[in-house]
Amino acid sequence: MPEIKTVRIQESLLAANDDRAAALRERWRKSRTLAVNLLSSPGSGKTSLLEHTLPCLAERARVLVIEGDVETDNDAERIRRVGVEARQITTGGACHLDARMVERAWDESASAARYDYVFVENVGNLVCPASYDLGEHRRVVLLSVPEGEDKPAKYPRAFRDADLLLVTKIDLLPYLDFRVEKARHYALDVQPDLEILATSTRTGQGLDEWVAWLERARSAEYGPG
Amino acid sequence: MPEIKTVRIQESLLAANDDRAAALRERWRKSRTLAVNLLSSPGSGKTSLLEHTLPCLAERARVLVIEGDVETDNDAERIRRVGVEARQITTGGACHLDARMVERAWDESASAARYDYVFVENVGNLVCPASYDLGEHRRVVLLSVPEGEDKPAKYPRAFRDADLLLVTKIDLLPYLDFRVEKARHYALDVQPDLEILATSTRTGQGLDEWVAWLERARSAEYGPG
């Protein structure tokens, strides 16, 4: 029964990942670091969001970005170009990050510095990353307007464990049949407590609210300052 | 060494899938059915492409669509609404179709009818589906303009084994920093023999060329008629 054996190995790998993620979360608690895991399809605008908002956040806090991709270090380069520290993980085929990869990248950076925020940009994928806890305190899922409103119904797991949904690229609303209300309905159907923000890195809409959301999340974990 | 064991089981599952895919391809050869496997990110426009072009193809050929999704049968419903026969596979969490799922869906349909074309719309995902042969004769990958030009570099496997790249949603080019030439460059870097068509289901651009490409592909496999 090769299928049953595979499922069991998968479960035991997930359990080992959960343990490591819990240990990482505890380390972050001690250093008062808020960890945010960003999930979305390829090309939904995760890197663009970070490029447009982290320079502002980094004026008043210490920020690290850990980038996950199957191949290339393009995204870490983009983050560094806006003056924010970044580490690249290339998974070499794997469709998600796991807690061990993140821990290794964290160890390489955190030996030299302390951070108030660590952003983990997962591999662009709405399926696999959803099953892997990376030790984050907040999970954020992006849905870009061109992808269509129904993605929460079709990929429920990615939305079910999220704290915040960012509807991105809303500058494209005039050119597409996308209704934010309908996307909201699909998303709340999967996760009734989901907070939702509509954003555009082109027009700047919603970006201040996103930074404020991050600051509130860090205060909620560690108190002000 | 749980990692090595997992890799070996993965390899043996892939080998079993390859065998089943080869058998399926042979069955399709006997029935003179051209099988096309469509891959892309979520929301790149796979279903929209089929909705806009299969009714035309179905006027002169027998067409079946097999839809793959993690959840919901929305996509099969959409295809049926334009008058084309469709079967839905829901993978219930798996990030890709495999040859066995497709074979089962095929058996349910092909006992009652004969088809000239079978289109398999894979789960929206640029990583996992790339490793699974579904017995197809042609693999088609879609890249929508809002996703950005660099996806072939970041998800090379999905593009490496493809025969055709469809750059979709080109009606959005005026509103985005996407250069088709740059995407072409990235894609040909990964797969120098890739054919490339630029399409839009909104304006109709490239759709006739896509249907002609399909008809040429079927002729190349089985001769005219």
Interface residues (C-beta under 8 A of the other chain):
Chain A: P2 K5 T6 I9 S12 L13 A16 S41 P42 G43 D69 V70 E71 T72 N74 G93 A94 C95 V123 G124 N125 L126 V127 C128 S144 V145 P146 E147 G148 D150 K151 A153 K154 Y155 P156 R157 K169 D171 L172 Y175 L176
Chain B: P2 K5 T6 I9 S12 L13 A16 S41 P42 G43 D69 V70 E71 T72 N74 G93 A94 C95 V123 G124 N125 L126 V127 C128 S144 V145 P146 E147 G148 D150 K151 A153 K154 Y155 P156 R157 K169 D171 L172 Y175 L176
